[in-house]
Amino acid sequence: MKPFFVQILFFALSYTAASQQTDVDLLRIKSRMDSIKSFTANLKLSIDISFINMPAKKATMRYQKNKPIKFSSEDFVMIPKRGLDFTLNQLLAYDHITVPRGEEWRNGKKYKAINIVPTDPKADFSIALLLIDVANTRIAESEISTKKDGTYTLIFQYDKQADPLPSKVEVSFEVEKIRIPFNFMGKDTDIDRKKMRESGPKTGKIFLTVSNYVIDRIQ
């Protein structure tokens, strides 16, 4: 019994030690994102929510290192908080550990899977799953379980292998977990309030198309 107990303890300690080290491929991605001083881009947004009919919206977004992304638009744009964290600032803002989760396949391609678990109670999410494109040093997909706004799943697409920032983002979320600002979605938006009040879980999707990046990198 004693050798078996010692063996179990050894594996437990080894797993804990491995979990506490930030994943090396995530560090490479963070280093790549940290090299971006600022960027501007055009944004097109459309939604797929069963009780909302809203035409596509357009905006310009501007990012400055260590500052929140800013938007300008002639019309209201419902920006998903989780959909535009291209630089990983929100996920890695607080102390955390990473846990290896093996590999996962998407559309015939293999990705490295890891969990990010924040150790600081100020973090607004409880756990995140990242699928890492190791060869191209970027995130392919993420699933973020927040403390107040439910779970978000994000799928990133890139125009070229060398691109650090995505050209398309698909954001899936639990509609009932977030507050949708209906009064500020524009006069061209129709809301079926009867369908909105129907019982049962509701999910929604937001589709982002990002173009005309102008990226300023740290020299």
C-alpha positions in Angstrom: 0.0 0.0 0.0 2.8 2.4 0.9 4.6 2.2 -2.5 1.2 2.7 -4.3 0.4 5.7 -2.2 3.9 7.2 -2.9 3.4 6.6 -6.7 0.0 8.3 -6.7 1.4 11.3 -4.7 4.3 11.5 -7.2 1.9 11.7 -10.2 -0.3 14.3 -8.4 2.7 16.5 -7.6 4.0 16.2 -11.1 0.7 17.1 -12.6 0.4 20.2 -10.4 3.9 21.3 -11.2 3.2 20.9 -15.0 -0.1 22.8 -14.7 1.5 25.8 -13.0 3.9 26.4 -15.9 2.4 28.7 -18.6 2.2 26.7 -21.8 5.2 27.5 -24.1 3.1 27.8 -27.2 0.8 30.2 -25.5 3.8 32.3 -24.5 4.9 32.4 -28.1 1.5 33.7 -29.2 1.4 36.2 -26.3 4.9 37.5 -27.4 3.7 37.9 -31.0 0.6 39.8 -29.8 2.7 41.9 -27.5 4.8 43.1 -30.5 1.7 44.9 -31.8 1.8 48.5 -30.7 -1.5 49.4 -32.4 -3.8 48.6 -35.2 -6.9 50.0 -37.0 -9.3 48.0 -39.1 -12.8 48.0 -40.7 -15.4 45.8 -39.1 -18.6 44.3 -40.4 -21.0 42.7 -38.0 -24.0 40.5 -38.5 -26.0 38.4 -36.0 -28.0 35.2 -36.0 -30.5 35.4 -33.1 -33.9 33.8 -33.6 -36.0 36.8 -32.4 -33.9 39.7 -33.9 -33.8 40.8 -37.5 -30.9 43.3 -37.9 -29.1 44.2 -41.1 -25.3 44.1 -41.1 -23.6 47.0 -39.3 -20.2 48.6 -40.1 -17.7 50.2 -37.8 -14.0 51.2 -37.5 -12.0 49.8 -34.7 -8.8 51.1 -33.2 -6.5 49.3 -30.8 -3.7 50.8 -28.7 -1.5 48.6 -26.6 -2.6 48.2 -23.0 -5.9 50.1 -23.7 -9.4 49.0 -24.6 -10.4 48.7 -28.2 -12.3 51.8 -29.4 -15.0 51.9 -32.1 -16.6 54.5 -34.3 -19.7 54.0 -36.4 -22.6 55.9 -38.0 -25.0 53.3 -36.6 -25.1 51.3 -33.4 -23.0 48.2 -33.4 -23.6 45.5 -30.8 -19.9 44.7 -30.1 -19.4 41.3 -28.3 -17.0 41.9 -25.4 -15.5 38.4 -25.9 -15.3 38.4 -29.6 -12.6 41.1 -30.1 -9.9 40.0 -27.6 -7.5 39.4 -30.4 -4.4 40.2 -28.3 -5.3 37.9 -25.3 -5.3 40.8 -23.0 -8.5 39.9 -21.2 -7.6 36.2 -20.8 -4.1 36.8 -19.5 -4.7 39.9 -17.5 -4.6 38.1 -14.1 -2.5 35.4 -12.6 -3.4 32.0 -14.0 -2.3 28.4 -14.6 -2.4 26.5 -17.9 -3.3 22.8 -18.1 -2.6 20.6 -21.1 -5.7 18.9 -22.6 -4.1 16.9 -25.4 -5.2 17.5 -29.0 -8.4 18.2 -30.9 -9.4 18.0 -34.5 -11.3 20.6 -36.4 -12.1 20.3 -40.2 -9.4 17.7 -40.7 -6.7 19.8 -38.9 -5.1 18.9 -35.5 -4.7 21.6 -32.8 -3.1 21.6 -29.4 -5.7 22.1 -26.6 -5.0 23.8 -23.3 -7.1 25.2 -20.4 -6.4 28.6 -18.8 -7.5 28.7 -15.2 -7.3 32.1 -13.4 -6.0 32.0 -9.9 -6.9 35.6 -9.2 -10.6 36.1 -8.0 -10.8 39.4 -9.9 -10.8 37.6 -13.2 -14.2 37.6 -14.8 -14.0 34.0 -16.2 -13.7 30.7 -14.5 -12.0 28.6 -17.2 -11.1 28.9 -20.9 -10.3 26.2 -23.5 -7.9 27.3 -26.3 -7.1 25.4 -29.5 -3.7 26.5 -30.6 -2.4 26.4 -34.2 1.2 25.7 -33.2 2.6 25.9 -36.7 1.3 29.4 -37.3 1.5 30.7 -33.7 -2.1 31.7 -33.2 -5.4 30.8 -31.7 -7.9 28.8 -33.8 -10.7 28.5 -31.4 -11.6 29.3 -27.8 -14.3 28.5 -25.3 -14.6 30.9 -22.4 -16.8 30.2 -19.4 -17.5 33.5 -17.7 -18.8 34.1 -14.2 -21.8 36.2 -15.2 -22.3 36.1 -19.0 -22.4 32.4 -19.7 -20.1 30.6 -22.1 -18.7 32.0 -25.3 -17.3 30.0 -28.2 -15.1 31.8 -30.7 -13.8 30.5 -34.0 -11.1 32.4 -35.8 -10.3 32.4 -39.5 -7.2 34.0 -41.1 -6.6 35.1 -44.7 -3.0 34.1 -44.8 -0.7 31.8 -42.8 1.4 34.6 -41.7 -1.4 36.8 -40.4 -1.4 37.4 -36.6 -4.9 38.8 -36.5 -8.1 37.2 -37.8 -10.2 38.2 -40.8 -13.3 36.5 -39.6 -14.6 35.6 -36.1 -17.7 33.6 -35.3 -19.0 34.1 -31.7 -21.6 31.7 -30.2 -23.2 32.6 -26.9 -26.1 32.0 -24.5 -28.6 34.8 -25.3 -30.3 34.7 -21.9 -27.0 35.2 -20.1 -26.3 38.6 -21.6 -28.0 42.0 -21.7 -28.9 43.0 -25.3 -29.4 46.7 -25.6 -32.5 46.5 -27.7 -33.3 50.3 -27.5 -30.0 51.1 -29.2 -29.9 48.6 -32.0 -31.1 51.1 -34.6 -34.5 51.8 -36.3 -33.8 49.2 -39.0 -33.9 46.4 -36.4 -37.0 44.3 -35.8 -37.5 42.4 -32.6 -40.0 39.6 -32.1 -40.7 40.1 -28.4 -43.2 37.1 -28.3 -40.5 34.7 -29.5 -38.0 36.4 -27.2 -40.2 35.6 -24.2 -40.6 31.9 -25.1 -39.2 29.5 -22.5 -36.2 27.4 -23.1 -32.5 28.1 -23.7 -31.6 30.4 -26.6 -28.3 30.7 -28.3 -27.1 33.3 -30.7 -24.2 33.9 -33.1 -22.3 37.0 -34.1 -20.3 37.0 -37.3 -17.4 39.5 -37.6 -15.5 40.3 -40.8 -12.4 42.4 -40.3 -10.6 44.0 -43.1 -8.0 46.7 -44.1 -5.8 46.1 -41.1 -3.1 48.8 -40.5 -0.7 47.3 -37.9 2.0 49.3 -36.1 4.6 46.9 -34.5 7.1 47.7 -31.7 10.5 48.1 -33.2 
